[in-house]
C-alpha cells in the first residue's frame, strides 16, 4: 500500500473535506476519492460517513488513525535515513519534553553536533508518554525526561541534574512569594509530590503550567514567582529583572536518558549518552544573548 494513500486518509480526517484535502496535497479531488476508495477496499470497510455538508470518520476510521500516523511517521523516517546514508554514517532522532529543551537540551544539542562528525540529528519536542511510545515503536532513538522510563524494552540512566531555584520579580520573602502571583511549573511526578509536601499550607497558585518558558515570560511581564532552572534565570538575576528567594531551598531535578536495549545504533547512542553525562547544564544560546544585551 502506497504511503500516499495513508497521508491522504489522514488529511481528509483532519480537514473533513475532500476539496480542501485536494488543495492541501496539490492533487485533484478525484484522486483523493480514488485513494480513499482504495483504502476502504483494502480494509473492506467504510472509513468515512459522507453527508451532504460534512464528512466524518466511522468507528473503523477512528481506529485506523493511529496506525496510519505511525506508518507515515515510520516510512518518512526510513526515507530520511536512507537518503542520509550517502553523507552521514548515522542519523539519530532525539526527543525531550518542552522543559528539558528549555533547561538543558538546547545547549547540549550545540555541544553534541560539534563533537560528532559524520552524524545527523533530528530533534523533537514530545510528552513523556509520546517519547515512551515512539521508542517502543522504534521511531525514536534517544529520549530525555525528568521521570525515569519504566519498560523492560528500554534502558534508562540518569545523565544530568538540574537545579531549580525560586525566583521572584521583586525582592520578597518565601511566604510573600508563595502568597501572591506564584506560578506552579510541572517539573515531573517526583517534583509534584515533593512540592505538595514542602508547601502543604500554601494557597492555590495564581497560574499552573507545564512549560517553564511560559512561567518565565509571565513573571517577567506580569510579576510573580516560580521555581525555574538556575541556568535559565541566571541572566535575568544578573540584570536584576528577577531575584532569588534566598531563604527557600533549591531543588535538584534528575534528567534521565532512555533508549531501546536492542537499538540498531546502540554504539552511537551510548557515545551520545557519555557526552551528555559529561556536559554541564548551561543557559540556552537565546537566553545567553538576552543576558548579554541587558
Protein Blocks (a to p, Z undefined) as FASTA:
>chain_A
ZZklmmmmmmmmmnopaklmmmmnopafklmmmmmmmmmmmnopafbdcdfkbccddfkl
mmmmmmmmmmmmmmmmmmmmmmmmmmpmbdcdddddfklmmmmmmmmmmmmmmmmghiac
ddddddfklmmmmmmnopafbdcdfbdcddfkbccddfbdcddddddfbdcdfklmmmgo
pacddebjklmmmmmmmmmmbccdfbdcfbfklmmmmmmmnopaddddfklmmmmmmnop
accdfklccddddddddddfkbfklmmmmmmmmmmmmpccdddfklmmmmmmZZ
